[in-house]
C-alpha cells in the first residue's frame, strides 16, 4: 500500500491527536461517563452510517480505492466506519472543553 492509501487514516489520527490532550488539559470527565459518551457517539454516528451505507449501495457516491485502505465492511472502508466514531468523539471533547473554558471565564468575571 502506498502513502495515499493512508490519507483518510491520517486525517482521523490528526483529529484525535488534536483533541485527546483536551481531556488532560481541561480535566474533562468525559471518559468517566462511558455510557453517556457511547450514547453520544451512537446518536451522532449511526444515522449517518446508515445513510452512508444506503448512498454507496445505491451508487450515489463511492470511495476512491487509491486513497483508502483495501479492507471493507458492507462496502465501506474501515476508515469511513471509524469516522463515525472519531468525529462524534472529538466533537464531544471540543464541546466539553469550550464549556469548561466558558465556566472558568464566567467565574473570573464574578
C-alpha positions as CSV (number, residue, x, y, z in Angstrom):
1,X,0.0,0.0,0.0
2,X,1.2,3.4,-0.9
3,X,1.1,6.5,1.3
4,X,-2.1,7.9,-0.3
5,X,-3.9,4.8,0.9
6,X,-3.3,6.1,4.5
7,X,-4.6,9.6,3.9
8,X,-8.0,9.0,5.5
9,X,-6.5,7.3,8.5
10,X,-4.0,10.2,8.8
11,X,-6.9,12.7,8.9
12,X,-8.7,10.7,11.7
13,X,-5.4,10.4,13.6
14,X,-4.9,14.2,13.2
15,X,-8.3,14.8,14.7
16,X,-7.6,12.5,17.7
17,X,-4.1,13.9,18.3
18,X,-5.5,17.4,18.3
19,X,-8.3,16.7,20.7
20,X,-7.4,13.9,23.1
21,X,-5.0,16.2,25.0
22,X,-8.0,18.3,25.9
23,X,-9.0,15.6,28.4
24,X,-5.9,16.3,30.4
25,X,-5.6,20.0,29.8
26,X,-9.2,20.8,30.9
27,X,-9.6,17.8,33.3
28,X,-12.6,16.6,31.3
29,X,-14.7,13.8,32.9
30,X,-15.9,12.6,29.6
31,X,-14.2,9.2,29.8
32,X,-15.6,8.7,33.3
33,X,-19.0,8.6,31.8
34,X,-18.7,5.8,29.2
35,X,-22.4,5.2,28.8
36,X,-23.1,8.9,28.0
37,X,-20.2,9.0,25.7
38,X,-21.2,5.9,23.9
39,X,-24.8,7.2,23.5
40,X,-23.4,10.5,22.1
41,X,-21.3,8.6,19.6
42,X,-24.1,6.3,18.6
43,X,-26.6,9.2,18.3
44,X,-24.2,11.1,16.1
45,X,-22.7,8.3,14.1
46,X,-25.4,5.6,13.5
47,X,-27.8,7.7,11.4
48,X,-25.0,8.9,9.1
49,X,-23.5,5.4,8.9
50,X,-26.9,4.1,7.7
51,X,-27.2,6.9,5.3
52,X,-23.7,6.2,4.0
53,X,-24.5,2.5,3.5
54,X,-27.5,3.4,1.5
55,X,-25.8,6.0,-0.6
56,X,-22.9,3.8,-1.5
57,X,-25.0,0.8,-2.3
58,X,-27.3,3.0,-4.5
59,X,-24.2,4.3,-6.3
60,X,-24.7,7.9,-5.2
61,X,-21.0,8.0,-4.2
62,X,-18.0,5.8,-3.8
63,X,-14.7,5.8,-2.1
64,X,-11.5,6.1,-4.1
65,X,-9.6,2.8,-3.6
66,X,-6.4,4.7,-4.3
67,X,-7.0,6.9,-1.2
68,X,-8.4,4.3,1.3
69,X,-7.2,1.1,2.7
70,X,-8.4,-2.1,0.9
71,X,-10.5,-3.5,3.8
72,X,-14.2,-3.0,3.6
73,X,-17.2,-3.8,5.7
74,X,-20.6,-3.8,3.9
75,X,-18.8,-2.0,1.1
76,X,-17.5,0.8,3.3
77,X,-13.8,1.4,4.0
78,X,-12.9,0.8,7.6
79,X,-11.8,4.4,7.8
80,X,-15.3,5.5,6.9
81,X,-16.8,3.5,9.8
82,X,-14.1,4.8,12.1
83,X,-15.1,8.3,11.0
84,X,-18.5,7.9,12.6
85,X,-16.8,7.1,15.9
86,X,-13.9,9.5,15.8
87,X,-15.8,12.7,14.7
88,X,-18.6,12.4,17.4
89,X,-15.9,11.7,20.0
90,X,-13.8,14.7,19.1
91,X,-17.0,16.8,18.9
92,X,-17.9,15.9,22.4
93,X,-14.3,16.6,23.6
94,X,-14.3,20.0,21.9
95,X,-17.8,20.9,23.2
96,X,-16.8,19.9,26.8
97,X,-13.6,21.9,26.6
98,X,-15.4,25.0,25.4
99,X,-17.9,24.5,28.2
100,X,-15.1,24.3,30.8
101,X,-13.4,27.4,29.5
102,X,-16.7,29.3,29.5
103,X,-17.4,28.3,33.0
104,X,-13.9,29.5,34.1
105,X,-14.3,32.8,32.4
106,X,-17.8,33.4,34.0
107,X,-16.3,32.5,37.4
108,X,-13.4,35.0,36.9
109,X,-15.9,37.8,36.0
110,X,-17.8,37.4,39.3
